[in-house]
Amino acid sequence: MENRKRQKIAEGNTAEIFEVEENKVLKLFKPGYSKSSVQHEYDNHCMVSRIVENIPKLFEPIEENQRYGFVMEKVQGKSLASLVQNDHTFDQAMETFTNLHKNWLMHTVDGAVPYTKWMLNLSGEESLDGDLADKIKCLPSGNTLCHGDFHPYNIMITAESVAVIIDFANICKGPKEYDVARTYFLLKEAVKGKSVAELYLAKMKLEYRDIRTYTNILEALRKYEI
């Protein structure tokens, strides 16, 4: 795969996205991002593809110049976030968003890492405050398929109005309330001063008291995330 043919089309905190063919992109992680972490996301993607429809097709893993990544299907479209941010499309976009998450949370999984282990591994359990680690260990178990990063920027809408979910680095299993809490927390951070998070929670038919335990822990853990 030749670098001269690549065009960078996007960049996030941990990876760059390059177009490698008309219908394929390379997600190449930045220097220092471990091979094991990339392999974990690749395995998550494979696992989710056997459970959920409308996710990008996955191709071969890549290793070059001590950087790691993988090739996947290019999704032609725009993020759902652009529709959430538009007053004219906001209502329908939020309906789409919450319905997608409800459908996602109907799936169960056995092979994914438990969400409590994912949280403990964020910085290494030994680096966490002892009280916080104990609180995480006491959380209830569950086998709902949790995305862990379900927000409008990780949903692409194609020209055919098909919603495609992306980014599977944080896949885990746990109670559905954990994944709702995670999304609620991310929405509160991304759209400060607006009631999007509260509207999302209401549409998910949950109250804040249902997710409070999780959001308190997620807030304490935020400093350990990339």
C-alpha positions as CSV (number, residue, x, y, z in Angstrom):
1,M,0.0,0.0,0.0
2,E,1.8,3.1,-1.2
3,N,1.8,6.3,0.8
4,R,1.9,8.5,-2.3
5,K,-1.6,7.4,-3.2
6,R,-3.1,8.3,0.1
7,Q,-5.1,11.4,0.9
8,K,-5.8,12.2,4.6
9,I,-9.5,12.8,4.9
10,A,-9.9,13.0,8.7
11,E,-8.0,13.0,12.0
12,G,-8.9,12.3,15.5
13,N,-7.2,12.1,18.9
14,T,-5.6,8.7,18.3
15,A,-5.7,8.1,14.5
16,E,-5.6,9.5,11.0
17,I,-8.0,8.4,8.3
18,F,-6.5,8.0,4.7
19,E,-8.4,7.2,1.5
20,V,-6.6,4.3,-0.1
21,E,-9.2,3.3,-2.8
22,E,-12.5,4.7,-3.9
23,N,-14.4,2.6,-1.4
24,K,-11.7,1.9,1.2
25,V,-10.0,3.9,4.0
26,L,-7.0,3.2,6.2
27,K,-7.4,4.0,9.9
28,L,-3.7,4.5,10.9
29,F,-3.1,5.1,14.6
30,K,-0.6,7.7,15.7
31,P,3.0,6.9,16.8
32,G,3.1,5.4,20.2
33,Y,-0.4,3.8,20.1
34,S,0.2,0.2,21.0
35,K,-0.2,-2.7,18.6
36,S,-2.3,-4.5,21.3
37,S,-4.7,-1.6,21.5
38,V,-5.2,-1.5,17.7
39,Q,-5.6,-5.3,17.7
40,H,-8.2,-5.0,20.4
41,E,-10.2,-2.5,18.4
42,Y,-9.9,-4.6,15.3
43,D,-11.2,-7.7,17.2
44,N,-14.1,-5.6,18.6
45,H,-15.0,-4.5,15.0
46,C,-15.0,-8.2,13.9
47,M,-17.2,-9.2,16.8
48,V,-19.7,-6.4,16.3
49,S,-19.9,-7.1,12.6
50,R,-21.4,-10.5,13.5
51,I,-24.1,-9.0,15.7
52,V,-25.1,-5.6,14.4
53,E,-26.0,-4.5,10.8
54,N,-24.9,-1.4,9.0
55,I,-21.3,-1.1,10.2
56,P,-18.3,-0.6,7.9
57,K,-16.9,-3.8,6.4
58,L,-13.5,-4.6,7.8
59,F,-10.4,-5.6,5.8
60,E,-6.8,-6.4,6.6
61,P,-4.7,-5.0,9.4
62,I,-1.7,-2.8,8.6
63,E,1.7,-2.3,10.1
64,E,4.2,0.3,8.8
65,N,6.9,2.4,10.3
66,Q,6.0,1.3,13.8
67,R,2.4,2.5,13.3
68,Y,-0.5,0.2,13.3
69,G,-4.0,0.3,11.8
70,F,-6.5,-1.5,9.5
71,V,-8.3,-1.0,6.3
72,M,-12.1,-0.7,6.3
73,E,-15.0,0.2,4.0
74,K,-15.3,4.0,3.3
75,V,-18.6,5.4,4.5
76,Q,-19.9,8.0,2.1
77,G,-22.0,10.5,4.0
78,K,-22.1,13.0,6.8
79,S,-22.1,12.6,10.6
80,L,-25.4,12.7,12.4
81,A,-23.8,15.4,14.6
82,S,-24.2,17.9,11.7
83,L,-28.0,17.2,11.7
84,V,-28.2,17.5,15.5
85,Q,-26.5,20.9,15.3
86,N,-29.0,22.1,12.7
87,D,-32.2,23.6,14.1
88,H,-34.2,22.5,11.1
89,T,-33.2,18.8,11.4
90,F,-32.6,18.6,15.2
91,D,-35.8,16.9,16.2
92,Q,-35.6,14.1,13.5
93,A,-31.9,13.7,14.2
94,M,-32.5,13.1,17.9
95,E,-35.2,10.7,17.1
96,T,-32.9,8.8,14.8
97,F,-30.1,8.9,17.4
98,T,-32.1,7.5,20.3
99,N,-33.8,4.8,18.2
100,L,-30.4,3.6,17.0
101,H,-29.2,3.4,20.6
102,K,-32.3,1.6,21.7
103,N,-31.8,-1.0,18.9
104,W,-28.1,-1.3,19.7
105,L,-28.9,-2.0,23.4
106,M,-31.2,-4.9,22.4
107,H,-28.1,-7.0,21.6
108,T,-26.3,-9.1,24.1
109,V,-22.7,-10.4,23.9
110,D,-20.5,-12.9,25.8
111,G,-17.1,-12.3,24.3
112,A,-16.6,-8.6,25.1
113,V,-14.6,-7.3,28.0
114,P,-16.8,-6.4,31.1
115,Y,-17.3,-2.7,31.4
116,T,-15.8,-2.7,34.9
117,K,-12.6,-4.1,33.6
118,W,-12.5,-1.5,30.8
119,M,-12.9,1.2,33.4
120,L,-10.2,-0.3,35.7
121,N,-7.8,-0.6,32.7
122,L,-8.1,3.1,31.7
123,S,-5.0,4.1,33.6
124,G,-4.1,0.8,35.1
125,E,-5.9,-0.3,38.3
126,E,-2.9,0.5,40.4
127,S,-3.0,4.1,39.4
128,L,-6.7,4.6,40.4
129,D,-7.7,6.1,43.7
130,G,-8.5,3.1,45.9
131,D,-12.0,4.2,46.8
132,L,-12.8,4.7,43.1
133,A,-11.5,1.3,42.2
134,D,-13.6,-0.3,44.9
135,K,-16.7,1.5,43.7
136,I,-16.1,0.2,40.1
137,K,-15.6,-3.4,41.4
138,C,-18.9,-3.2,43.2
139,L,-20.9,-2.2,40.1
140,P,-23.5,-4.8,38.8
141,S,-22.6,-7.0,35.9
142,G,-24.5,-7.4,32.6
143,N,-24.2,-8.8,29.1
144,T,-25.7,-6.0,27.1
145,L,-23.5,-5.0,24.1
146,C,-22.2,-1.5,25.1
147,H,-20.7,0.7,22.5
148,G,-18.9,2.9,25.1
149,D,-18.7,5.9,22.7
150,F,-22.2,6.2,21.3
151,H,-22.6,9.8,20.2
152,P,-23.7,11.6,17.0
153,Y,-20.1,12.0,15.6
154,N,-19.8,8.2,15.5
155,I,-22.9,7.8,13.3
156,M,-22.7,8.4,9.6
157,I,-25.7,9.0,7.4
158,T,-25.3,7.9,3.8
159,A,-26.8,9.5,0.8
160,E,-29.4,6.7,0.9
161,S,-30.3,7.8,4.5
162,V,-28.8,4.7,6.0
163,A,-27.3,5.1,9.5
164,V,-23.8,3.5,9.9
165,I,-22.3,3.2,13.3
166,I,-18.5,3.5,13.6
167,D,-15.6,3.4,16.2
168,F,-15.4,0.3,18.3
169,A,-12.5,1.0,20.6
170,N,-14.6,1.0,23.7
171,I,-16.8,-2.0,23.1
172,C,-17.7,-3.9,26.3
173,K,-20.5,-5.7,28.0
174,G,-22.5,-4.5,31.0
175,P,-25.9,-3.1,32.0
176,K,-27.6,-1.0,29.4
177,E,-27.8,1.9,31.9
178,Y,-24.0,2.1,31.8
179,D,-24.0,2.7,28.0
180,V,-26.8,5.3,28.4
181,A,-24.8,7.0,31.2
182,R,-21.7,7.1,29.0
183,T,-23.7,8.7,26.1
184,Y,-25.4,11.1,28.5
185,F,-22.0,12.1,29.9
186,L,-20.5,12.6,26.5
187,L,-23.4,14.7,25.3
188,K,-23.2,16.9,28.4
189,E,-19.5,17.6,27.6
190,A,-20.0,18.2,23.8
191,V,-23.1,20.4,24.0
192,K,-22.6,22.5,27.1
193,G,-25.3,24.9,28.0
194,K,-27.9,23.0,26.0
195,S,-30.5,20.4,27.1
196,V,-29.5,17.7,24.5
197,A,-28.3,15.3,27.1
198,E,-31.6,15.6,29.1
199,L,-33.7,15.2,26.0
200,Y,-31.7,12.1,25.0
201,L,-32.2,10.6,28.5
202,A,-36.0,11.3,28.3
203,K,-36.2,9.7,24.9
204,M,-34.4,6.6,26.3
205,K,-37.2,6.4,28.9
206,L,-34.8,6.7,31.8
207,E,-34.4,9.2,34.6
208,Y,-31.1,10.6,35.9
209,R,-31.4,8.6,39.1
210,D,-31.2,5.4,36.9
211,I,-27.7,6.3,35.7
212,R,-26.4,8.5,38.5
213,T,-24.0,5.9,39.9
214,Y,-22.4,5.4,36.5
215,T,-22.1,9.1,35.7
216,N,-20.4,9.9,39.0
217,I,-17.8,7.2,38.3
218,L,-17.4,8.3,34.6
219,E,-16.8,11.9,35.7
220,A,-14.1,10.7,38.1
221,L,-12.5,8.6,35.4
222,R,-12.4,11.3,32.7
223,K,-8.9,12.5,33.6
224,Y,-7.5,9.0,32.7
225,E,-8.9,8.9,29.2
226,I,-6.9,10.0,26.1
